[in-house]
Amino acid sequence: MDGRSARLGEELDDLTLATALYFTRAVAFWQRPDETLLPDLRRSAEGFRRAGDLSGEGLAYISLGLAQLGAVVPPDPVGAQESLERALASMREQGDSWGEGFALITIGRVELLLGRLDSALDRFASSLDIAKRRGDRHAESIAQYHIGWVRLLLGQPDEARTRFGQNLDLSCRLAHDEGIAYGLEGLTAVAAADGEAERAGLLFGASEVLRERTGLYNMQPFIVTTPFVDRLLDGPDALTFEAARGRGRALPVADAVSFALGG
Protein backbone atom coordinates (compact mmCIF):
# COMPACT_ATOMS: atom_id res chain seq x y z
CA MET A 1 0.00 0.00 0.00
CA ASP A 2 1.47 3.36 -1.02
CA GLY A 3 0.29 6.84 -0.11
CA ARG A 4 -2.42 7.01 -2.76
CA SER A 5 -6.07 6.01 -2.69
CA ALA A 6 -6.62 2.77 -4.61
CA ARG A 7 -9.92 4.12 -6.00
CA LEU A 8 -9.16 7.74 -6.88
CA GLY A 9 -5.38 7.85 -7.03
CA GLU A 10 -5.39 10.75 -4.57
CA GLU A 11 -2.83 11.26 -1.84
CA LEU A 12 -3.83 10.01 1.60
CA ASP A 13 -3.08 12.11 4.65
CA ASP A 14 -0.62 10.76 7.22
CA LEU A 15 -3.26 9.63 9.72
CA THR A 16 -5.40 7.81 7.14
CA LEU A 17 -2.45 6.01 5.62
CA ALA A 18 -0.95 5.13 9.03
CA THR A 19 -4.30 3.75 10.21
CA ALA A 20 -4.80 1.70 7.03
CA LEU A 21 -1.28 0.29 7.22
CA TYR A 22 -1.65 -0.54 10.91
CA PHE A 23 -4.93 -2.42 10.66
CA THR A 24 -4.09 -4.32 7.47
CA ARG A 25 -0.57 -5.30 8.56
CA ALA A 26 -1.42 -6.02 12.20
CA VAL A 27 -4.20 -8.38 11.09
CA ALA A 28 -1.94 -9.92 8.43
CA PHE A 29 0.65 -10.70 11.11
CA TRP A 30 -1.75 -13.08 12.85
CA GLN A 31 -2.84 -14.64 9.54
CA ARG A 32 0.30 -14.83 7.39
CA PRO A 33 3.33 -13.59 9.33
CA ASP A 34 6.36 -12.77 7.18
CA GLU A 35 9.12 -10.18 7.12
CA THR A 36 7.44 -8.09 4.39
CA LEU A 37 5.15 -6.68 7.09
CA LEU A 38 7.96 -4.88 8.89
CA PRO A 39 8.53 -1.89 6.54
CA ASP A 40 4.82 -1.04 6.46
CA LEU A 41 4.51 -1.23 10.25
CA ARG A 42 7.44 1.19 10.50
CA ARG A 43 5.75 3.51 7.99
CA SER A 44 2.58 3.28 10.04
CA ALA A 45 4.40 4.30 13.24
CA GLU A 46 6.11 7.20 11.47
CA GLY A 47 2.81 8.37 9.96
CA PHE A 48 1.06 8.33 13.34
CA ARG A 49 3.92 10.41 14.78
CA ARG A 50 3.64 13.00 12.01
CA ALA A 51 -0.13 13.15 12.57
CA GLY A 52 0.37 13.68 16.30
CA ASP A 53 -1.33 10.38 17.27
CA LEU A 54 1.19 9.01 19.76
CA SER A 55 -1.07 6.17 20.94
CA GLY A 56 -1.34 5.02 17.33
CA GLU A 57 2.43 5.24 17.03
CA GLY A 58 2.79 3.12 20.16
CA LEU A 59 0.41 0.45 18.87
CA ALA A 60 2.25 0.30 15.56
CA TYR A 61 5.57 -0.16 17.34
CA ILE A 62 4.08 -2.92 19.50
CA SER A 63 2.93 -4.73 16.36
CA LEU A 64 6.36 -4.17 14.81
CA GLY A 65 8.04 -5.64 17.88
CA LEU A 66 5.81 -8.70 17.76
CA ALA A 67 6.51 -9.10 14.04
CA GLN A 68 10.25 -8.94 14.72
CA LEU A 69 9.76 -11.95 16.98
CA GLY A 70 7.16 -13.95 15.09
CA ALA A 71 7.51 -13.00 11.41
CA VAL A 72 11.26 -13.25 10.79
CA VAL A 73 13.65 -16.19 10.88
CA PRO A 74 15.56 -16.16 13.12
CA PRO A 75 13.58 -13.96 15.53
CA ASP A 76 15.10 -10.57 16.35
CA PRO A 77 14.57 -10.04 20.09
CA VAL A 78 17.00 -7.11 20.24
CA GLY A 79 15.16 -5.27 17.47
CA ALA A 80 11.84 -6.18 19.06
CA GLN A 81 12.91 -4.77 22.40
CA GLU A 82 13.97 -1.51 20.74
CA SER A 83 10.60 -1.20 18.99
CA LEU A 84 8.71 -1.94 22.20
CA GLU A 85 10.69 0.59 24.22
CA ARG A 86 9.74 3.18 21.59
CA ALA A 87 6.13 2.10 21.97
CA LEU A 88 6.34 2.56 25.74
CA ALA A 89 7.85 6.05 25.33
CA SER A 90 5.07 7.05 22.92
CA MET A 91 2.33 5.83 25.25
CA ARG A 92 3.84 7.69 28.19
CA GLU A 93 4.26 10.86 26.13
CA GLN A 94 0.58 10.60 25.16
CA GLY A 95 -0.47 9.91 28.75
CA ASP A 96 -2.17 6.69 27.59
CA SER A 97 -2.14 4.46 30.68
CA TRP A 98 -3.87 1.54 28.92
CA GLY A 99 -1.26 1.63 26.16
CA GLU A 100 1.53 1.95 28.72
CA GLY A 101 0.34 -1.20 30.48
CA PHE A 102 0.07 -3.06 27.16
CA ALA A 103 3.59 -2.04 26.17
CA LEU A 104 4.98 -3.08 29.56
CA ILE A 105 3.45 -6.55 29.24
CA THR A 106 4.90 -7.01 25.77
CA ILE A 107 8.36 -5.80 26.81
CA GLY A 108 8.21 -8.15 29.77
CA ARG A 109 7.45 -11.04 27.45
CA VAL A 110 10.62 -10.29 25.48
CA GLU A 111 12.59 -10.08 28.74
CA LEU A 112 11.12 -13.46 29.68
CA LEU A 113 12.15 -14.86 26.30
CA LEU A 114 15.70 -13.61 26.91
CA GLY A 115 15.81 -15.15 30.38
CA ARG A 116 15.88 -11.79 32.20
CA LEU A 117 13.43 -12.85 34.87
CA ASP A 118 13.88 -10.02 37.36
CA SER A 119 13.46 -7.38 34.66
CA ALA A 120 10.41 -9.19 33.28
CA LEU A 121 8.87 -9.32 36.76
CA ASP A 122 9.38 -5.56 37.18
CA ARG A 123 7.59 -4.88 33.88
CA PHE A 124 4.68 -7.17 34.70
CA ALA A 125 4.31 -5.76 38.21
CA SER A 126 4.23 -2.20 36.82
CA SER A 127 1.54 -3.24 34.34
CA LEU A 128 -0.47 -4.82 37.17
CA ASP A 129 -0.26 -1.59 39.19
CA ILE A 130 -1.59 0.40 36.22
CA ALA A 131 -4.42 -2.09 35.64
CA LYS A 132 -5.51 -1.91 39.29
CA ARG A 133 -5.42 1.89 39.28
CA ARG A 134 -7.59 1.92 36.17
CA GLY A 135 -9.95 -0.78 37.44
CA ASP A 136 -9.20 -2.76 34.29
CA ARG A 137 -9.87 -6.38 35.24
CA HIS A 138 -8.93 -7.71 31.82
CA ALA A 139 -5.49 -6.08 31.96
CA GLU A 140 -5.17 -7.27 35.56
CA SER A 141 -5.81 -10.87 34.52
CA ILE A 142 -3.13 -10.61 31.83
CA ALA A 143 -0.58 -9.20 34.26
CA GLN A 144 -1.34 -11.86 36.88
CA TYR A 145 -0.80 -14.59 34.29
CA HIS A 146 2.61 -13.24 33.30
CA ILE A 147 3.71 -12.76 36.89
CA GLY A 148 2.76 -16.40 37.42
CA TRP A 149 5.20 -17.49 34.72
CA VAL A 150 8.08 -15.58 36.23
CA ARG A 151 7.32 -16.98 39.68
CA LEU A 152 7.26 -20.52 38.29
CA LEU A 153 10.55 -20.04 36.42
CA LEU A 154 12.07 -18.62 39.62
CA GLY A 155 11.18 -21.86 41.41
CA GLN A 156 8.19 -20.49 43.33
CA PRO A 157 5.34 -22.86 42.33
CA ASP A 158 2.99 -21.89 45.16
CA GLU A 159 3.12 -18.21 44.20
CA ALA A 160 2.78 -19.16 40.54
CA ARG A 161 -0.31 -21.26 41.32
CA THR A 162 -1.89 -18.30 43.12
CA ARG A 163 -1.23 -15.93 40.21
CA PHE A 164 -2.49 -18.35 37.56
CA GLY A 165 -5.56 -18.99 39.70
CA GLN A 166 -6.26 -15.25 39.88
CA ASN A 167 -5.85 -15.00 36.13
CA LEU A 168 -8.24 -17.90 35.58
CA ASP A 169 -10.84 -16.58 38.02
CA LEU A 170 -10.82 -13.09 36.46
CA SER A 171 -10.96 -14.54 32.93
CA CYS A 172 -14.00 -16.63 33.86
CA ARG A 173 -15.77 -13.61 35.33
CA LEU A 174 -15.07 -11.74 32.09
CA ALA A 175 -16.05 -14.73 29.89
CA HIS A 176 -12.66 -14.35 28.21
CA ASP A 177 -11.91 -17.66 26.50
CA GLU A 178 -8.31 -16.88 25.64
CA GLY A 179 -7.60 -15.87 29.24
CA ILE A 180 -9.18 -19.13 30.45
CA ALA A 181 -6.90 -21.09 28.11
CA TYR A 182 -3.87 -19.23 29.43
CA GLY A 183 -4.89 -19.92 33.02
CA LEU A 184 -5.37 -23.63 32.37
CA GLU A 185 -1.99 -23.78 30.64
CA GLY A 186 -0.26 -22.02 33.52
CA LEU A 187 -1.76 -24.40 36.05
CA THR A 188 -0.79 -27.30 33.77
CA ALA A 189 2.83 -26.20 34.07
CA VAL A 190 2.60 -25.90 37.88
CA ALA A 191 1.16 -29.41 38.11
CA ALA A 192 3.85 -30.75 35.77
CA ALA A 193 6.58 -29.05 37.81
CA ASP A 194 5.13 -30.70 40.94
CA GLY A 195 5.12 -34.10 39.23
CA GLU A 196 1.31 -34.32 39.22
CA ALA A 197 1.01 -36.04 35.85
CA GLU A 198 -2.71 -36.81 36.01
CA ARG A 199 -3.67 -33.28 37.04
CA ALA A 200 -1.38 -31.78 34.41
CA GLY A 201 -2.86 -34.01 31.72
CA LEU A 202 -6.46 -33.13 32.57
CA LEU A 203 -5.76 -29.39 32.51
CA PHE A 204 -3.66 -29.56 29.38
CA GLY A 205 -6.29 -31.55 27.46
CA ALA A 206 -8.97 -29.03 28.45
CA SER A 207 -6.80 -26.10 27.37
CA GLU A 208 -6.04 -27.74 24.01
CA VAL A 209 -9.73 -28.14 23.18
CA LEU A 210 -10.46 -24.55 24.16
CA ARG A 211 -7.66 -23.31 21.88
CA GLU A 212 -8.93 -25.45 19.01
CA ARG A 213 -12.53 -24.35 19.47
CA THR A 214 -11.76 -20.65 19.55
CA GLY A 215 -8.79 -20.58 17.16
CA LEU A 216 -6.89 -18.39 19.64
CA TYR A 217 -3.26 -19.49 19.75
CA ASN A 218 -0.18 -18.06 21.41
CA MET A 219 2.90 -16.97 19.43
CA GLN A 220 5.42 -19.82 19.19
CA PRO A 221 8.25 -17.98 21.03
CA PHE A 222 5.91 -17.35 23.98
CA ILE A 223 4.60 -20.89 24.53
CA VAL A 224 6.19 -21.49 27.93
CA THR A 225 4.16 -24.59 28.82
CA THR A 226 6.00 -26.85 26.37
CA PRO A 227 9.18 -27.66 28.37
CA PHE A 228 7.16 -28.60 31.45
CA VAL A 229 4.90 -30.91 29.46
CA ASP A 230 7.85 -32.36 27.51
CA ARG A 231 9.58 -33.37 30.74
CA LEU A 232 6.50 -35.38 31.73
CA LEU A 233 6.26 -36.96 28.31
CA ASP A 234 9.91 -38.00 28.49
CA GLY A 235 9.51 -39.53 31.96
CA PRO A 236 7.89 -42.56 33.58
CA ASP A 237 4.52 -40.82 33.95
CA ALA A 238 3.98 -40.22 30.23
CA LEU A 239 1.16 -42.77 29.93
CA THR A 240 -0.62 -41.35 32.97
CA PHE A 241 -0.35 -37.86 31.49
CA GLU A 242 -1.65 -38.93 28.07
CA ALA A 243 -4.58 -40.87 29.52
CA ALA A 244 -5.59 -37.85 31.62
CA ARG A 245 -5.07 -35.57 28.63
CA GLY A 246 -7.70 -37.54 26.75
CA ARG A 247 -10.13 -37.23 29.64
CA GLY A 248 -9.40 -33.50 29.88
CA ARG A 249 -10.30 -33.05 26.22
CA ALA A 250 -13.74 -34.44 27.00
CA LEU A 251 -14.33 -32.17 30.01
CA PRO A 252 -16.74 -29.24 29.68
CA VAL A 253 -14.84 -25.99 30.19
CA ALA A 254 -16.78 -25.17 33.37
CA ASP A 255 -15.79 -28.51 34.89
CA ALA A 256 -12.16 -28.03 33.89
CA VAL A 257 -12.11 -24.58 35.50
CA SER A 258 -13.75 -25.89 38.66
CA PHE A 259 -11.16 -28.67 38.85
CA ALA A 260 -8.32 -26.20 38.21
CA LEU A 261 -9.42 -23.79 40.91
CA GLY A 262 -10.76 -26.21 43.47
CA GLY A 263 -8.73 -29.35 42.96
C-alpha positions in Angstrom: 0.0 0.0 0.0 1.5 3.4 -1.0 0.3 6.8 -0.1 -2.4 7.0 -2.8 -6.1 6.0 -2.7 -6.6 2.8 -4.6 -9.9 4.1 -6.0 -9.2 7.7 -6.9 -5.4 7.9 -7.0 -5.4 10.8 -4.6 -2.8 11.3 -1.8 -3.8 10.0 1.6 -3.1 12.1 4.7 -0.6 10.8 7.2 -3.3 9.6 9.7 -5.4 7.8 7.1 -2.4 6.0 5.6 -1.0 5.1 9.0 -4.3 3.7 10.2 -4.8 1.7 7.0 -1.3 0.3 7.2 -1.7 -0.5 10.9 -4.9 -2.4 10.7 -4.1 -4.3 7.5 -0.6 -5.3 8.6 -1.4 -6.0 12.2 -4.2 -8.4 11.1 -1.9 -9.9 8.4 0.7 -10.7 11.1 -1.8 -13.1 12.9 -2.8 -14.6 9.5 0.3 -14.8 7.4 3.3 -13.6 9.3 6.4 -12.8 7.2 9.1 -10.2 7.1 7.4 -8.1 4.4 5.2 -6.7 7.1 8.0 -4.9 8.9 8.5 -1.9 6.5 4.8 -1.0 6.5 4.5 -1.2 10.2 7.4 1.2 10.5 5.7 3.5 8.0 2.6 3.3 10.0 4.4 4.3 13.2 6.1 7.2 11.5 2.8 8.4 10.0 1.1 8.3 13.3 3.9 10.4 14.8 3.6 13.0 12.0 -0.1 13.1 12.6 0.4 13.7 16.3 -1.3 10.4 17.3 1.2 9.0 19.8 -1.1 6.2 20.9 -1.3 5.0 17.3 2.4 5.2 17.0 2.8 3.1 20.2 0.4 0.4 18.9 2.2 0.3 15.6 5.6 -0.2 17.3 4.1 -2.9 19.5 2.9 -4.7 16.4 6.4 -4.2 14.8 8.0 -5.6 17.9 5.8 -8.7 17.8 6.5 -9.1 14.0 10.3 -8.9 14.7 9.8 -12.0 17.0 7.2 -14.0 15.1 7.5 -13.0 11.4 11.3 -13.2 10.8 13.7 -16.2 10.9 15.6 -16.2 13.1 13.6 -14.0 15.5 15.1 -10.6 16.3 14.6 -10.0 20.1 17.0 -7.1 20.2 15.2 -5.3 17.5 11.8 -6.2 19.1 12.9 -4.8 22.4 14.0 -1.5 20.7 10.6 -1.2 19.0 8.7 -1.9 22.2 10.7 0.6 24.2 9.7 3.2 21.6 6.1 2.1 22.0 6.3 2.6 25.7 7.9 6.0 25.3 5.1 7.0 22.9 2.3 5.8 25.3 3.8 7.7 28.2 4.3 10.9 26.1 0.6 10.6 25.2 -0.5 9.9 28.8 -2.2 6.7 27.6 -2.1 4.5 30.7 -3.9 1.5 28.9 -1.3 1.6 26.2 1.5 1.9 28.7 0.3 -1.2 30.5 0.1 -3.1 27.2 3.6 -2.0 26.2 5.0 -3.1 29.6 3.5 -6.5 29.2 4.9 -7.0 25.8 8.4 -5.8 26.8 8.2 -8.2 29.8 7.4 -11.0 27.5 10.6 -10.3 25.5 12.6 -10.1 28.7 11.1 -13.5 29.7 12.1 -14.9 26.3 15.7 -13.6 26.9 15.8 -15.1 30.4 15.9 -11.8 32.2 13.4 -12.9 34.9 13.9 -10.0 37.4 13.5 -7.4 34.7 10.4 -9.2 33.3 8.9 -9.3 36.8 9.4 -5.6 37.2 7.6 -4.9 33.9 4.7 -7.2 34.7 4.3 -5.8 38.2 4.2 -2.2 36.8 1.5 -3.2 34.3 -0.5 -4.8 37.2 -0.3 -1.6 39.2 -1.6 0.4 36.2 -4.4 -2.1 35.6 -5.5 -1.9 39.3 -5.4 1.9 39.3 -7.6 1.9 36.2 -9.9 -0.8 37.4 -9.2 -2.8 34.3 -9.9 -6.4 35.2 -8.9 -7.7 31.8 -5.5 -6.1 32.0 -5.2 -7.3 35.6 -5.8 -10.9 34.5 -3.1 -10.6 31.8 -0.6 -9.2 34.3 -1.3 -11.9 36.9 -0.8 -14.6 34.3 2.6 -13.2 33.3 3.7 -12.8 36.9 2.8 -16.4 37.4 5.2 -17.5 34.7 8.1 -15.6 36.2 7.3 -17.0 39.7 7.3 -20.5 38.3 10.5 -20.0 36.4 12.1 -18.6 39.6 11.2 -21.9 41.4 8.2 -20.5 43.3 5.3 -22.9 42.3 3.0 -21.9 45.2 3.1 -18.2 44.2 2.8 -19.2 40.5 -0.3 -21.3 41.3 -1.9 -18.3 43.1 -1.2 -15.9 40.2 -2.5 -18.4 37.6 -5.6 -19.0 39.7 -6.3 -15.2 39.9 -5.9 -15.0 36.1 -8.2 -17.9 35.6 -10.8 -16.6 38.0 -10.8 -13.1 36.5 -11.0 -14.5 32.9 -14.0 -16.6 33.9 -15.8 -13.6 35.3 -15.1 -11.7 32.1 -16.0 -14.7 29.9 -12.7 -14.3 28.2 -11.9 -17.7 26.5 -8.3 -16.9 25.6 -7.6 -15.9 29.2 -9.2 -19.1 30.4 -6.9 -21.1 28.1 -3.9 -19.2 29.4 -4.9 -19.9 33.0 -5.4 -23.6 32.4 -2.0 -23.8 30.6 -0.3 -22.0 33.5 -1.8 -24.4 36.1 -0.8 -27.3 33.8 2.8 -26.2 34.1 2.6 -25.9 37.9 1.2 -29.4 38.1 3.8 -30.8 35.8 6.6 -29.0 37.8 5.1 -30.7 40.9 5.1 -34.1 39.2 1.3 -34.3 39.2 1.0 -36.0 35.9 -2.7 -36.8 36.0 -3.7 -33.3 37.0 -1.4 -31.8 34.4 -2.9 -34.0 31.7 -6.5 -33.1 32.6 -5.8 -29.4 32.5 -3.7 -29.6 29.4 -6.3 -31.5 27.5 -9.0 -29.0 28.4 -6.8 -26.1 27.4 -6.0 -27.7 24.0 -9.7 -28.1 23.2 -10.5 -24.6 24.2 -7.7 -23.3 21.9 -8.9 -25.5 19.0 -12.5 -24.3 19.5 -11.8 -20.6 19.6 -8.8 -20.6 17.2 -6.9 -18.4 19.6 -3.3 -19.5 19.7 -0.2 -18.1 21.4 2.9 -17.0 19.4 5.4 -19.8 19.2 8.2 -18.0 21.0 5.9 -17.3 24.0 4.6 -20.9 24.5 6.2 -21.5 27.9 4.2 -24.6 28.8 6.0 -26.9 26.4 9.2 -27.7 28.4 7.2 -28.6 31.4 4.9 -30.9 29.5 7.8 -32.4 27.5 9.6 -33.4 30.7 6.5 -35.4 31.7 6.3 -37.0 28.3 9.9 -38.0 28.5 9.5 -39.5 32.0 7.9 -42.6 33.6 4.5 -40.8 34.0 4.0 -40.2 30.2 1.2 -42.8 29.9 -0.6 -41.4 33.0 -0.3 -37.9 31.5 -1.6 -38.9 28.1 -4.6 -40.9 29.5 -5.6 -37.9 31.6 -5.1 -35.6 28.6 -7.7 -37.5 26.7 -10.1 -37.2 29.6 -9.4 -33.5 29.9 -10.3 -33.0 26.2 -13.7 -34.4 27.0 -14.3 -32.2 30.0 -16.7 -29.2 29.7 -14.8 -26.0 30.2 -16.8 -25.2 33.4 -15.8 -28.5 34.9 -12.2 -28.0 33.9 -12.1 -24.6 35.5 -13.8 -25.9 38.7 -11.2 -28.7 38.9 -8.3 -26.2 38.2 -9.4 -23.8 40.9 -10.8 -26.2 43.5 -8.7 -29.3 43.0 
